[in-house]
Amino acid sequence: MAAPLTDQEKRKQISVRGIAGLGDVAEIKRSFNRHLHFTLVKDRNVATPRDYYFALAHTVRDHLVGRWIRTQQYYYEKDPKRVYYLSLEFYMGRALQNTMINLGLQNTCDEAIYQLGLDMEELEEIEEDAGLGNGGLGRLAACFLDSMATLGLAAYGYGIRYEFGIFNQKISEGWQVEEADDWLRYGNPWEKARPEYMLPVHFYGRVRRAEGAVKWVDTQVVLAMPYDTPVPGYHNNTVNTMRLWSAKAPNDFKLQNFNVGDYIDAVLDRNLAENISRVLYPNDTFFEGKELRLKQEYFVVAATLQDIIRRFKSSKFGCRDPVRTCFDTFPDKVAIQLNDTHPALAIPELMRILVDVEKLDWDKAWDITCRTCAYTNHTVLPEALERWPVFMFEQLLPRHLLIIYDINQRHLDRMAAMFPGDTDRLRRMSLIEEGDPKRINMAHLCVVGSHAVNGVAQIHSDIVRNSVFKDFHDVDPEKFQNKTNGVTPRRWLLLCNPGLADIIAERIGDEFLTDLQQLKRLLPLVDDHAFIRDVAKVKQENKLKFSSFLQQLTQVKVNPESMFDVQVKRIHEYKRQLLTCLHAITLYNRIKLDPEMTFVPRTVMIGGKAAPGYHMAKLIIKLITSVGQVINNDPAVGDKLKLIYLENYRVSLAERVIPAADLSEQISTAGTEASGTGNMKFMLNGALTIGTMDGATVEMAEEAGEENLFIFGMRVTDVEEMDRKGIFSLVMTCDSFIIDSLLIICSFKCQKTVLDSNPKEWTKMVIRNIAASGKFSSDRTISQYAREIWGVEPSDVKIPPPNEPPLESRN
């Protein structure tokens, strides 16, 4: 019998060394043609543009794979603490250009595609957006994955592989119409199915107590099939993994139906199980207790925790057999970050595994769970917080309901001991809300079961501490932190605005792409005439390019010399797109009253999706499109003013409009926006902000100086004072009054603060804003999470590429 292989011998067997690099144009052309022939089974006579896109994607992916394998080898050898980012949304957008940039391949691929007689931009446009998110929450998760890989963290994103992502928005006769986003219809060249890691997830059933043990029995099983997507870091050869789960019915699903000949019905019933990963729920900011949504939340949590524990037990390189049986070190090796309350069930599920399966006693299991989990809060709107009916848990997750009851009892016992006789406090802090029906407060579960709770901007974290979770903060103040959001400068500057990135790199080098605080070095250039000219020139080029795109998209010709006034985000009353629309109406009326007046031409653009069931948001869209019809077709107005609705706003459209924007509208009612990240993207790309002191805009004003933004409206304290005194903004409509709770009319008069007539001073303010945007990199955010919550240290170690020997074998 052969002797067992050493780790070094195993490494040789699976080494990716020797695979040719693709760093030269000729090799990329060869690889492109090889994939066109052997992967797609086409030649140039019959190939379509989509075939060419897939051939290029597979070529670039080849360059990823070696680094991906090497990264996982490196993690298994070093056995670092691993970070698991659980999110129901990952709004990734397109992968091709981002991958080429992060691997340093873009110029080589551009030249190869040019020599092949193809158009790179045309191929990039063919790729579907991976729209597995509604907006900011999912896009933040995507930026975070990019930063985790760039910072060398052993991190994994876990979510759901929705068959249909966020709906495609069509505007028909001014109204939003939703169409299914069948983003997988042509296949996805970036993902790899991993059926060998398919896992069972249980639902329904009952709880049985026997011999002092508790068992969850008679359950229905759904299988979770993992699909892995590589996440490359920037120029460091690290390629992390995003693992998304897809629901599959087991082969014996309702097997009893086969025996009575009802084979067709049994097969059709498989769809019910597989519906779990069918579609992303649109976010309407009003919590709705849908059973399918609860199934989705448990599905991703149950599959992910099994995977985490498997990896924890078998972390030794090249060994899939369990080598760890003691869970004492679990919090030292595993950090789980809950992105909002959607993955909150990770807390009772981890308790179930530790107590019921691994046989730990409750107190030890609870200590491990709390030290492992951390929670990010993303909303202060009470109507958006998840509160699941108890009866739904009784049916769907009976064991977890008992665990939540036990968690709540111990939590309330502790509170009762600290605050004797204060029953009202116990009611406020309970995980279970009395009423008809009784409900489980998932945010309270997250706070109680996590060692860290963070908001996503300083003002938001203050509201979390002093209002939303005040009682909890009074008890455990050390648990609460702030982690101001950020965006990845690779996608949101280098990829989407290469002209601006180039002129910055000419002045200060390119280190700002991994250390965005380097942008402060631009501040001395604020009076440099050549730099002012270059910044203005890049902006105008971006506007010309977007104007051409917009004319193709909308058949409306806009004036590229006009001010591009942009508000793009989910359509919601608190985000106040209505205020932007009213301002456009006012500008229109001014032109009509005095056509000869001096007027700086303005193109107002509004984009975003309304949740399908959110009637008021849909009415706002209808109003904007109807007003736009009037303005855009009035010859008396001409190109002085346009109001454009940007249909089907998504990541790839954001990458076009943000670099072209002059003015960024961030005008939510103070105290309603947790952070925002669009505001940061506009700032980084040279748009000036008009906004309220809300979310991260407060910190943007602190960094750039309030005089370099157009701040208006009431502060949070003003809004709170009005609410406390019962003062409402009243608007007269026809013969009645309505309550303007979001203070649109109070803020409207402040729109006039925009300085819109001095181009040179404007560009100087732009430069000051760009120079001050360094804080808003997701690299900074993730570094803070890593050091202050997860207990890991970012690494600047560059893993050797596949055609170089491992670190330890080099001299």
C-alpha positions, -999 to 999 in steps of 0.1 A, spaced: 0 0 0 14 34 -10 24 58 18 1 88 24 10 119 4 26 148 22 10 182 18 39 193 -5 32 163 -27 -5 170 -28 2 206 -37 23 194 -67 -6 172 -79 -30 201 -80 -6 229 -88 -16 254 -113 20 263 -121 30 258 -156 -3 271 -171 8 298 -195 1 334 -185 -21 354 -208 -2 386 -204 6 391 -241 -17 400 -270 -9 370 -291 -17 346 -263 -50 363 -256 -59 361 -293 -51 324 -293 -71 318 -262 -100 338 -276 -101 317 -308 -97 285 -288 -128 293 -267 -147 304 -298 -140 270 -314 -139 245 -285 -161 261 -258 -187 278 -280 -183 255 -311 -184 284 -335 -162 299 -362 -160 335 -374 -185 328 -402 -214 320 -379 -204 336 -346 -226 364 -331 -215 393 -310 -227 374 -280 -204 345 -289 -175 369 -291 -184 383 -256 -185 347 -242 -152 339 -259 -136 369 -243 -152 363 -209 -138 327 -209 -104 340 -219 -103 364 -190 -118 338 -167 -89 315 -176 -66 341 -161 -87 342 -130 -88 305 -123 -52 299 -115 -52 328 -90 -85 316 -76 -71 281 -69 -38 296 -55 -57 319 -32 -77 290 -17 -46 270 -13 -30 299 5 -59 302 29 -59 265 37 -22 266 43 -22 297 65 -55 289 82 -64 325 89 -96 337 106 -122 337 79 -149 364 74 -184 354 61 -205 383 48 -242 372 47 -265 392 26 -297 386 8 -285 410 -19 -253 413 -40 -258 439 -67 -227 430 -87 -234 446 -121 -211 435 -149 -179 415 -144 -159 416 -176 -143 450 -174 -139 450 -137 -120 417 -139 -97 429 -166 -89 460 -146 -83 441 -113 -60 416 -131 -42 443 -151 -53 429 -184 -74 456 -198 -49 472 -222 -37 438 -235 -73 426 -241 -82 459 -257 -53 455 -282 -61 418 -288 -98 426 -295 -88 455 -318 -65 432 -338 -93 407 -341 -114 434 -358 -139 436 -329 -153 465 -308 -145 461 -271 -173 485 -260 -198 465 -280 -187 433 -264 -189 448 -229 -224 461 -236 -236 425 -243 -230 414 -207 -261 412 -185 -260 431 -152 -260 406 -123 -289 425 -107 -292 405 -75 -301 436 -54 -325 464 -51 -301 493 -46 -277 506 -20 -277 475 3 -268 451 -24 -243 474 -41 -226 481 -8 -222 443 -4 -206 441 -39 -182 470 -31 -173 453 2 -164 420 -16 -141 440 -39 -124 456 -9 -121 424 11 -102 408 -19 -80 439 -24 -71 440 13 -62 403 13 -88 391 37 -99 355 37 -135 365 31 -166 349 15 -198 364 4 -229 342 9 -263 349 -7 -289 335 -31 -286 329 -68 -319 344 -78 -331 331 -112 -347 365 -117 -330 396 -102 -344 430 -97 -371 435 -124 -364 454 -156 -382 487 -156 -401 499 -188 -419 532 -190 -451 528 -209 -473 559 -214 -455 574 -184 -461 545 -161 -436 520 -147 -441 485 -160 -421 456 -145 -406 429 -167 -387 398 -154 -349 401 -153 -340 368 -169 -303 375 -164 -293 338 -168 -311 331 -201 -278 329 -220 -258 314 -192 -232 330 -169 -196 325 -178 -183 337 -144 -199 311 -121 -190 275 -113 -216 251 -100 -203 230 -70 -227 200 -68 -203 182 -45 -211 208 -18 -248 206 -22 -265 207 12 -299 199 27 -321 226 42 -351 216 64 -385 233 67 -418 226 86 -418 194 108 -422 192 145 -400 192 176 -395 160 195 -380 157 230 -365 124 240 -339 114 266 -331 150 274 -324 159 238 -344 180 214 -348 169 178 -364 186 148 -381 158 129 -406 151 100 -392 180 80 -394 188 43 -360 190 27 -349 213 -1 -313 210 -14 -290 241 -17 -268 239 -47 -238 263 -45 -226 284 -74 -192 301 -69 -182 334 -85 -146 347 -83 -140 381 -68 -106 394 -78 -86 419 -57 -68 447 -74 -34 438 -87 -26 414 -57 -35 380 -73 -60 374 -45 -93 359 -58 -120 354 -32 -153 336 -36 -189 347 -36 -210 316 -31 -247 318 -40 -272 291 -33 -298 278 -57 -328 257 -44 -332 222 -59 -359 197 -50 -345 163 -39 -350 134 -62 -373 116 -38 -395 147 -35 -431 134 -29 -420 100 -41 -453 85 -28 -471 102 -57 -451 81 -81 -465 49 -67 -501 59 -76 -491 69 -111 -492 107 -105 -457 111 -118 -464 144 -137 -479 161 -106 -449 150 -85 -425 165 -110 -444 197 -112 -445 200 -74 -407 203 -75 -412 238 -87 -427 247 -53 -394 238 -36 -373 255 -62 -393 287 -60 -372 296 -30 -344 310 -52 -366 320 -81 -369 358 -76 -355 387 -56 -381 404 -35 -383 441 -45 -377 464 -15 -406 487 -9 -394 499 25 -426 485 41 -421 451 57 -444 425 44 -445 391 61 -444 367 31 -437 331 38 -415 327 7 -393 356 19 -389 339 53 -380 307 35 -354 326 15 -339 340 46 -336 307 64 -325 289 32 -294 310 28 -286 309 65 -290 272 69 -269 263 39 -242 289 47 -237 278 83 -234 241 73 -207 253 48 -189 274 74 -188 246 99 -176 221 73 -148 245 64 -140 252 101 -137 214 108 -116 207 77 -93 236 74 -61 216 72 -47 218 37 -58 190 13 -80 173 39 -117 171 37 -120 149 68 -130 166 101 -99 176 120 -115 200 144 -141 187 168 -138 213 196 -157 245 190 -138 266 216 -118 282 188 -148 289 165 -150 326 172 -112 329 167 -115 313 132 -149 325 121 -165 360 118 -201 363 105 -214 397 95 -252 400 91 -260 426 64 -292 440 79 -318 417 96 -324 395 66 -298 369 77 -308 373 114 -318 336 115 -281 328 116 -282 334 153 -309 308 163 -296 284 135 -260 285 149 -275 278 183 -295 249 170 -264 233 154 -242 238 185 -268 226 210 -288 200 190 -261 186 167 -228 193 183 -242 187 219 -228 218 235 -245 232 266 -266 263 261 -243 288 278 -212 278 259 -231 277 226 -245 312 233 -211 326 241 -197 312 209 -227 325 189 -224 361 203 -187 363 198 -190 351 162 -219 372 149 -221 409 142 -249 430 129 -251 460 105 -283 481 108 -293 498 75 -326 516 83 -342 538 109 -376 537 94 -398 517 118 -421 504 91 -391 488 74 -379 467 103 -386 430 100 -412 416 124 -422 380 116 -455 366 129 -450 339 155 -476 316 138 -454 316 107 -424 304 127 -446 277 144 -454 262 110 -421 268 91 -393 268 117 -407 253 150 -373 245 165 -361 280 159 -391 295 175 -383 276 207 -347 287 206 -358 323 201 -382 319 231 -352 307 252 -330 335 240 -357 360 249 -363 345 283 -327 347 293 -324 382 279 -355 394 298 -343 378 330 -310 398 327 -330 430 321 -353 423 350 -323 419 373 -308 451 361 -341 471 362 -363 456 389 -400 465 384 -395 483 350 -420 462 331 -423 488 304 -386 485 296 -390 447 294 -418 451 269 -398 475 248 -367 453 248 -384 419 243 -378 399 211 -415 390 211 -440 418 204 -474 412 219 -504 418 197 -526 401 172 -506 385 158 -476 382 181 -444 391 162 -407 384 165 -386 416 162 -356 405 141 -336 436 148 -338 429 186 -327 393 179 -297 407 160 -287 431 188 -290 406 216 -272 378 196 -242 399 183 -211 412 199 -211 443 177 -239 464 162 -230 492 137 -247 519 118 -235 530 84 -229 567 88 -221 588 119 -255 605 120 -272 571 115 -252 554 142 -261 583 166 -298 577 158 -293 540 163 -278 546 197 -301 573 209 -334 563 194 -338 530 176 -319 508 201 -316 533 230 -326 507 256 -300 483 244 -274 510 242 -281 519 278 -272 483 288 -243 475 264 -229 508 251 -196 491 241 -215 469 216 -225 499 194 -201 513 167 -202 533 135 -188 522 102 -194 548 76 -201 532 42 -177 535 12 -174 526 -24 -147 508 -44 -126 533 -63 -117 506 -88 -152 504 -103 -164 539 -93 -135 558 -106 -110 538 -127 -136 517 -145 -164 543 -150 -142 574 -154 -109 565 -168 -103 600 -181 -105 615 -146 -84 586 -132 -57 593 -158 -53 630 -151 -52 623 -113 -25 597 -118 -5 621 -140 -3 645 -110 0 622 -79 6 587 -93 -18 558 -91 -15 547 -54 -48 564 -48 -66 534 -63 -57 514 -32 -53 543 -8 -79 569 -16 -67 593 10 -39 601 -14 -65 623 -32 -58 649 -6 -26 656 -25 -48 672 -52 -57 701 -29 -26 723 -38 -38 720 -74 -70 738 -68 -55 770 -83 -35 752 -110 -50 765 -143 -38 734 -163 -54 710 -138 -86 731 -137 -87 730 -175 -81 692 -175 -108 684 -150 -133 706 -169 -123 689 -202 -128 654 -188 -162 663 -175 -173 678 -208 -161 647 -227 -181 625 -203 -212 647 -209 -208 645 -246 -206 608 -245 -236 604 -222 -256 629 -243 -251 607 -273 -261 576 -254 -291 594 -240 -303 604 -274 -301 568 -286 -320 557 -254 -347 583 -252 -348 600 -286 -345 633 -267 -316 655 -277 -300 672 -247 -276 701 -246 -242 688 -235 -233 723 -225 -261 724 -200 -258 716 -163 -265 679 -157 -286 679 -126 -290 642 -115 -310 623 -89 -307 585 -93 -319 561 -65 -349 540 -56 -381 560 -59 -395 567 -25 -413 595 -8 -385 601 18 -359 604 -10 -380 633 -23 -378 629 -61 -410 650 -59 -389 680 -48 -367 677 -79 -397 675 -101 -413 706 -85 -381 725 -90 -381 715 -127 -417 728 -130 -406 761 -113 -377 765 -138 -401 758 -167 -425 784 -155 -398 810 -151 -387 805 -187 -423 807 -199 -429 839 -180 -397 856 -192 -381 838 -223 -354 865 -225 -341 860 -190 -305 850 -183 -308 813 -177 -281 786 -173 -293 757 -193 -301 726 -172 -308 690 -180 -326 674 -150 -323 636 -149 -342 613 -125 -338 576 -124 -348 547 -102 -372 519 -97 -404 519 -76 -414 487 -58 -442 471 -78 -467 474 -49 -457 510 -39 -485 531 -55 -473 565 -44 -438 559 -58 -453 549 -91 -474 580 -91 -443 601 -86 -427 584 -117 -459 591 -137 -457 628 -126 -421 631 -136 -426 615 -170 -457 636 -177 -439 669 -167 -410 658 -189 -433 654 -219 -445 690 -215 -410 705 -210 -392 685 -236 -417 692 -264 -421 729 -258 -403 748 -286 -403 780 -264 -380 762 -240 -357 746 -265 -325 733 -251 -326 756 -220 -343 729 -199 -350 692 -202 -364 667 -177 -354 631 -185 -365 600 -168 -337 574 -169 -355 541 -176 -343 509 -159 -316 525 -137 -290 498 -128 -253 495 -121 -242 497 -157 -263 528 -163 -249 543 -131 -214 538 -145 -224 561 -174 -244 588 -158 -224 594 -126 -192 606 -144 -213 630 -165 -232 646 -137 -225 682 -126 -250 683 -97 -259 654 -74 -292 656 -57 -291 641 -21 -322 656 -7 -338 631 16 -356 644 47 -330 648 75 -329 617 96 -344 592 71 -314 581 50 -290 558 68 -260 566 47 -263 565 9 -234 555 -13 -245 572 -46 -236 605 -29 -200 593 -25 -198 581 -61 -209 615 -74 -184 633 -52 -155 611 -63 -164 617 -100 -165 655 -98 -202 663 -92 -211 689 -66 -237 679 -41 -270 697 -33 -284 681 -2 -297 679 33 -276 671 63 -286 635 62 -267 602 60 -231 603 49 -237 637 33 -230 651 67 -195 636 67 -189 647 31 -196 683 42 -172 678 71 -144 665 48 -148 690 20 -161 720 40 -198 729 40 -190 758 18 -181 733 -10 -215 717 -10 -249 732 -14 -265 723 19 -301 733 26 -331 723 47 -337 714 83 -312 694 104 -323 662 122 -328 682 154 -351 706 136 -372 678 122 -374 661 156 -384 693 172 -412 698 147 -424 662 153 -421 667 191 -442 699 190 -467 684 166 -460 709 139 -467 697 104 -461 712 70 -495 717 54 -500 718 17 -533 731 2 -545 710 -27 -577 723 -44 -600 728 -15 -583 706 12 -551 704 31 -527 674 33 -499 668 57 -465 671 41 -447 648 66 -415 647 46 -413 685 45 -410 688 7 -425 724 6 -404 736 36 -372 726 17 -383 737 -18 -374 773 -14 -338 764 -6 -331 750 -41 -320 785 -52 -287 781 -33 -270 764 -62 -241 784 -77 -247 777 -114 -231 806 -133 -193 806 -126 -176 777 -144 -141 783 -130 -152 786 -94 -174 756 -99 -145 735 -111 -124 746 -81 -152 733 -59 -152 701 -78 -114 696 -72 -119 703 -35 -146 677 -34 -125 651 -52 -96 658 -29 -119 653 1 -134 620 -10 -107 598 3 -126 588 34 -154 573 14 -134 543 0 -149 509 9 -112 499 16 -113 522 46 -147 509 57 -136 473 55 -103 479 72 -123 493 102 -147 463 102 -117 440 100 -98 455 129 -127 466 152 -153 440 146 -139 409 130 -105 408 147 -84 403 115 -57 424 99 -57 435 63 -27 421 44 -7 437 16 10 403 8 8 397 -30 1 361 -36 23 348 -64 5 343 -97 0 308 -110 32 308 -131 55 316 -101 64 294 -72 46 297 -38 59 322 -13 76 297 10 96 280 -18 112 313 -31 145 325 -18 
